[in-house]
């Protein structure tokens, strides 16, 4: 069987890819503190593709923006590395895990 090209690692067909969950956007921002949330990160070489990774939420800004640390090693260049702080809003969250 042929091996999958490394360039395809981390990519999910757009029809099957996780999408932001509107129900999660309705929860209070404080609900996500201390939890892991899944977010989509655009690949810089392929702007039409996204890599879906987990972020550990550690802070909530006064305007409702969330801060978290990327908890995965990206396969592709997404402009962030594991451990980097990322800023996002509730309407970007695809999934939550305690």
N, C-alpha and C positions, 0 to 999 in steps of 0.2 A: 504494500500500500504506500502511495507517495506521502511524504511528510508535508504537513501544513506549513506554508511559508511564514517565517517569523513576522513579516509585515502584517499578517492577518491576526496575530495574537492580540487579544484584548478587544477585538472588534466583534460586535454582535450585529446581525442583520437589522436594519432600522425597523422592520416590521415586528421584530421580536425583542427589541431593546426596551429596557425599563423606561418609563416615562414619569415625569413629576406627578405625584398623587394629589389631586385637588383636596381630598379629605385631610391630608396632612397639613396643607396650607391653612386650614381653618383652625388648627390647634394653636393654643398660645405658644409663643416662641420659647417661653421658659420650660415647656414640656420636653424640649430636646436637649436641655443641659445635661451633660454627663452621659449622653447616649451616642451611638454611632448612627450616622445617616448616610445613605447612598446618594451620590451626586454624579452628574455627567460632566466630564471635562472635554472640551473640544481639542482634538489633536491638531497641533500647529501645522504639520505637514499636509494634513487632510482635513480641512475645516468642515467638510460634510460628515465626518466620522467623529464619534465620541467614545471616550473610555469611561466606564462606570466604576467608581471607586468609593470606598468607605472613608468617612471623615468623623473624628471624635470631637463632638461639640463641647467647648469649654467656656464660652463667654457669650453674653447677650448685650448688644449695644442699645443705647436708649431709643434709637429709631427702629428697633426690632430686628436689625441685621444680626446674624449669628456668626460667630468665629469658631473655627475648628482646626484641628491638625489632620492633615492627610495621613491615613493609616495604611496605605498601599504603596508599593513601588510601581509607578507607572511603566507600562511596556513602551509606550510612545511618548514623544515630547508633548506634554500638555502645559508646560510652563510652570510646573510645580513638582516637587519631589516629596517622598515620604518624610513626614515630620514638619513640612511647611505649613504655615498658617494660611487658611483660605477663608474668605468672607463670602457669605451667601444669604439668601432669603428663604423663607419657608416654602415659597412657591417653586423652588428648584428641587426640593427633596423628593426622591423616588421611593425610598423605603427607610424604615427605622428598625434598629436592633438595640436591645439593652446591653 
